[in-house]
């Protein structure tokens, strides 16, 4: 598995965690929802920025 596909998978997992966190908050489980929301958003931001950095580095090599 390439690094780009692993980062893309981390992006999708982070997005799912964020949605589960929002769902838990709406169902009344505030603490668990906030923790999942924070974990999901941080995974999305980290994976998205790393993907963009690798894409920029790949463009500069060509």
Protein Blocks (a to p, Z undefined) as FASTA:
>chain_A
ZZklmmmmmmmmmmmmmmmmmmmmmnopamlmmmmmmmmmmmmmmmmmmmmmmmmmmmmm
ZZ
